Amino acid sequence: MQYISTRGGIDPVSFTEAVLMGLATDGGLILPRAIPRIGSETYNEWKDLSYKDLAFEVMSRFVDDIPEAELRNLIYRSYESFDSDEVIPLVHHGSLHIMELFHGPTLAFKDVALQFLGNVFEYLLEKNDSIMNILGATSGDTGSAAIYGVRGKERINIFILHPHERVSKVQEKQMTTVMDSNVFNIAIHGTFDDGQAIVKSIFNDLDFKEQQSLGAINSINWARVLAQVVYYVHACLHISNHENDKATDFSVPTGNFGDIFAGYIAKRMLPEGTIRKLLLATNGNDILTRMVQDGDYSLSEVTPTSSPSMDIQSASNFERYLYYLLDEEPDRTKQAMTQFAETGSINLTDFQDQIQRDFIAEKATEEDVTATIADFHKEHGYIMDPHTAVGMHCALKHQRKGIPVCCLATAHPGKFAETVEAAIGQTIDLPESIQNLMDKESRCELMDADRNLIMDFVKKHAKHG
Ligand SMILES: *Cc1c(COP(=O)(O)O)cnc(C)c1O
């Protein structure tokens, strides 16, 4: 399998080159040259596979430069850290199915991809006898999942910036209580955007990047998308056992368009009619909802909500979908993205029919989120987190009679206990890993949001090959 850039400016690369490249060197995003198709016969043979074996079958369609036994081993190790034997359990309420993606070490769906990416990095560095210093900024969930993905790995150091006192207590503790010597937490006086801007500017210093062997772990890495494709296939197989092979809708709480883009790949990969529609759910930060409903992809201000991991305007994975929308023509993609960088908007009204063939979109207000958590708890005794509720709101609104819908549950409710408890009017049981956090020792540098200070710190503590 060869990989190309959405902007057409790189020679085709292998899977492992794509993983190490992260963002394509021409500024575009990396995609497989062609999406593999799975016939019904193969699909039916997958019905009894465990999650790990299914992950191998799906991923090996996209990876041909890691020997099979090694790929299988990487996958097995990645999902051993999950607290459920099924890895990703499904809960059924009639024709509504909830896919619980939060059984990994940091209790949010990002573990599914970052446990895998951490192991792939380790494997590749070992093979090339090299090292990597990962640098990233987080608003909460990504940082902890990334730290848990690489903690204790010999060839990797990780530096994660988070905004001081602007992440939740659980998120802060999850990051700062990891005592492995390769983990460096930096709390900055400033916002997430300040952290993000510093990281971007450091990556733009190509000499520094090379000298310090900097690596990125953000949501544009192809390996992250790939790991997420697997659970859509897994859900389809399980739901079709329950629902006599009917086409399924998926409802996906969306921020950076990463998770739902994995669903789009799965839809194109599986036999026609396996996935019907992708329901794109946003909170009040609704650029993507406007894109689907009105063809209006234009930036506005980010407003804070109770689903903070989706408080995003510019969706970093959107360019991947745009490439398909524009008939896989890199020049047009590049032109559209240049226009977006200059004007903050792309007009997609001419593409409405095409977009709505695959997507339905809905936004949830803060009141919708609270009401959804409360009502669903009352009716089914099931407690969901605010991100999941954004998706559930959309699913309930657009559910069609006779069509199964699968809601992606992206975080454990205990991770956002305050909002959840306020909604249902009672306290909830916290998972053990959260209960223990508060008493644990933690370690973190507090620094000004100053690029040079951060660079000095990284340089001082970086691993060198
Ligand atoms: C990151 C995140 C999302 C959004 O996922 P995207 O891939 O950015 O669309 C949703 N829910 C939770 C809990 C998250 O951490």
The ligand as a MOL file (V3000), in Angstrom:
LIG
                    3D

  0  0  0     0  0            999 V3000
M  V30 BEGIN CTAB
M  V30 COUNTS 15 15 0 0 0
M  V30 BEGIN ATOM
M  V30 1 C -11.1510 14.0530 20.9280 0
M  V30 2 C -12.5140 13.7230 21.4250 0
M  V30 3 C -13.6590 13.8230 20.5950 0
M  V30 4 C -13.5900 14.3510 19.1680 0
M  V30 5 O -12.9040 13.5040 18.2930 0
M  V30 6 P -12.3860 14.0500 16.8800 0
M  V30 7 O -11.6140 12.9380 16.2790 0
M  V30 8 O -11.5440 15.2610 17.1950 0
M  V30 9 O -13.5930 14.4260 16.0890 0
M  V30 10 C -14.8720 13.4430 21.1190 0
M  V30 11 N -15.0030 13.0010 22.3960 0
M  V30 12 C -13.9310 12.9030 23.2230 0
M  V30 13 C -14.1320 12.4270 24.6270 0
M  V30 14 C -12.6460 13.2510 22.7750 0
M  V30 15 O -11.5900 13.1520 23.6090 0
M  V30 END ATOM
M  V30 BEGIN BOND
M  V30 1 1 1 2
M  V30 2 1 2 3
M  V30 3 2 2 14
M  V30 4 1 3 4
M  V30 5 2 3 10
M  V30 6 1 4 5
M  V30 7 1 5 6
M  V30 8 2 6 7
M  V30 9 1 6 8
M  V30 10 1 6 9
M  V30 11 1 10 11
M  V30 12 2 11 12
M  V30 13 1 12 13
M  V30 14 1 12 14
M  V30 15 1 14 15
M  V30 END BOND
M  V30 END CTAB
M  END
